[in-house]
Amino acid sequence: MPRAEAIQMVKDSIVAAMGKRPFRVGIDGVDCAGKTALAHELAAALRADDHPVIRASLDDFHQPRAIRYRQGRGSPKGYYEDSFDVTAVCANLLVPLGAAGDGWYRTAVFDHHTDQPLDRSWQRAPESCVLLFDGIFLHRPELLPHLDFTVFVAADFAVTIARAFERDRPLFQSVEEVKQMYESRYIPGQQLYFAACRPLEKANVIFHNNDLQNPVVILQNQCEGTSGKQEFE
C-alpha cells in the first residue's frame, strides 16, 4: 500500500476509536523500525483534520546512566528493565491525560545526552486532543493500561540493524560498535520483551515497515463490533 494511504488508514482508525477526552496513542516498535517518523506523519494528518495533537517520546523519560547500565553495558535484561523511568511516564504524562487525570502534563523529564533531569513546565491538554507517544517496550504491563490505543511498528531485525548503521554511527563511532550493541543488547532485549509482553497480539494496529514506501497495515483489536483482522498492502 502506498505510504500516504497507510498513514490515512491508521489515522482514521485512531479517530474512529477516540472519545471526548484526551486519547492516548502508543506507537511501539523495535529500534529503528520507524516509530518516530510514523508519529510525526500521524500528527500531521490529525492536525490537518483539526484534531489537537500532543507529541511525546519515551526517549525523554530515560533513567540516569548509572541505573540504565547497572546490569552491565551490554545486558539485554538491563536494556528492557532499566532503560526508562516508567513511573515518571505515568505520573507526568499518561495518568494526567487519562479519564481520572486533571489534564496537566509534561512531555519530558530527563535528557539522556547530558544525563541530567529536565525542568519542563506543566501544560494543560486541550479537550479531545490526541497524544501520540512513541517508544520501545510500550506494551509492558506498567504502561499498557494507561494507553487507549496502540500501534506496533514492525520491521525485521535485519532491516533495522541496517538502518542503525546509518542512524547510530555518530553515537557509537563505528559500524562495528553499532553491530555489537544491537546483537548483544538491543535485539536480545527486544526478544525478551516480545516473550514477556506479546505486543504483536495486543496492538490495535500493526504497521509493517520493512518497505518504507509501501508498508503493510493490519487492523486488529479494533472498536467494539469489529471482529477478526484486516490486512492491507
N, C-alpha and C positions, 0 to 999 in steps of 0.2 A: 504494500500500500504506500503511495506517496506520503512523504512525511507530513505535509500540511494537512492531509486528510486524517492521518493518525492523531495529530495534535487536536484537531477538531473533535474527533470521536471521544478522546479522553476528556476533553473539556466538557462536552455535552453530558458525559456520564457523571461528572462532578456536579454540574448544575442540576441534573435530574435528582440527585440524592440530597442536595443541600437544603437546609431549612432557613428559618428566620434569624437564628443566632450565628455567631462565628462558626464556620465549618472548617474543621482541622484535617488537612490532607497530608499524609506522609508519603514521600517519594523515596522509596527504599531501593537498594540495589548494591551490587558489588563495586569495589573500587574501579574507577574508570569506565563504568557502564554507561554513563551519560546522564546521571541524575540531575545535576545542577543545570545543565543545558535544557533538559526537558522541563524543569521547574520554571526556568526563565520563559520558555516558549508558552507554557500554560498560563503563566502570569500575564503575558501579553495578550493571549487570546481571551482570557477572562476580563481583563481591563477594557478590551475593545468592545465587549458587551456590557460595559458599565458596572461590572462587579468589583467592589473594592478588594484589593489583594494585600496580604501581608506576606513578605518573603523572609524566610529564616533558614538557617543551615545548622546541622548538628556540629559542623566544624567550629562553630563559635561557642561550643559547650565542652571543649576538651578538658580533661583533667590536667593538673600540673605534670610536668615531665617526670618528677620523682614518683608519682603514682602510676603514670602510663607505663613506665618501664620497670616497675618494682618486681615483676616476674621474669625480667630479662628482656633485653632489647629485641631479641628475635622470637619471643614467646607468642605462639598463636593464641593460647589461652589468655594471656595478658592483653592481647590486642582486642579480643572480644569483651573481656570482663572489665578492663581498667582504662580504656581509651577515653571514655566520655562520662561526664557527670550527669547521669540520667535524673538524679534527684533535682538538680538545678534546672534541667529542661522542663520537668513537670512544674516546679514551683514558679518559674519565671515566664513560661510560655504556654504550655499545654493546659494546665489546670485553670489559669486565669481566663483562657478562651473557651473553657468548657461550659456546660449548662449551669453549673453551680458557681462559676467564676465571676469576678467583678469586671472583667474586660480590660484590666490594666496589665500590661505585658512588657517584657523585654526580649529582644531577639538575640542578644549576645551577652556573655558574662566573662569570657576568657579568650585571650589571644595566645594561641599555641606557638606562634612565631617568636614572640618575646617571652613566653612563659610567665605572663602576668595577667592578673584579673583586669577586667574592663569595667569602668564605671558608667554604664549606659543608663540613660534616663528611662523612666517608665512612660509608656504611651497608652492611650485609650483606643481600643479597637472600634472601628465603625460597626454599626449593626449590619448583619447579613454579609459580613466580609468572608473571604476565603483565606485561610492560612495555607501556604504552600511551603512545607518543611521538608527539606531534602537531607539525606544522610544514610549511613550504613546502619545495619542492625535495628531498624525501626520496628520490626515485628517482635522484638523481645518483650517479655511479659511486663516489664516495668513501664513500657511506653505504649504498647498497642491499645490498652483500654482507654487511653486519652487521645486516640485518633479516630475520627469519624469515617475515614475513607483512606484506602492505601493503594498506591501504585508500586509495583515491583518492576524496576528496570533490569531486564535480564540480558546478559551477554556472556558468551563463552570465555573462560579464563584465558584461552589462547589469544582471543581478541583483545581482552582488557589489558593483558600484560604488554602486548604490542603498543597499545595506546599509552601505557605507563612509561614506556621507554622515552616517549616524546614529552609527556607532561611532567614527569617526576625527575628527569635527568638533572635539572638545575638544583633540586633538593638533595639528591644523593651523589652528585658529582660524576657518576659514570653509569653506563648501561649495565655493567656487571653488578654494581651495588643495587641498582633497581631490581634486577632479576633475582638477586639473592634475597632481598627483603620480601618480595612478593612470594617467592617459593617457600621461604622459611616461616614467614609471619602472616602476611596479609591473606593469601589464598587459604592456607590451613585454618586461619581464624574464621574466614567466611564459611568454610566447610563445617567447623564446629557450630556456627550459628545456624546453618541450614539444618543440621541434625537436631539441634535443640528446639528451634522455633518454626520450622517448615513454612517460610514466608511465601513460597510459591502456591501453597494451598490456601493461604489466608488472605492474600491480596484481593482487592476488588477488581483490579486491572493488572494484567501482565503486559509489559511493553518490551517485546523482544527487539533489542537494539544492536544486533551484530552489524546489520546494514543500516547506517545512519540515514540514508536517503529513502530507504524502503523498509521501515520497521513492521513488525507483526504485532497486532493488538489482540489480546484475548480478554474479553469481558467475562468476569465470573463473580460470584458472591455479590450480585447487584441488588437493587432495591427489591423490597418485598413484592412478590408476584412474578419476578423473573427467575426462571429456572434454567439449569444447565449452564454450559459455557458457549460463548460465541467467539469465533476466531476470525480475524480479518487480516488479509495480507495485502 
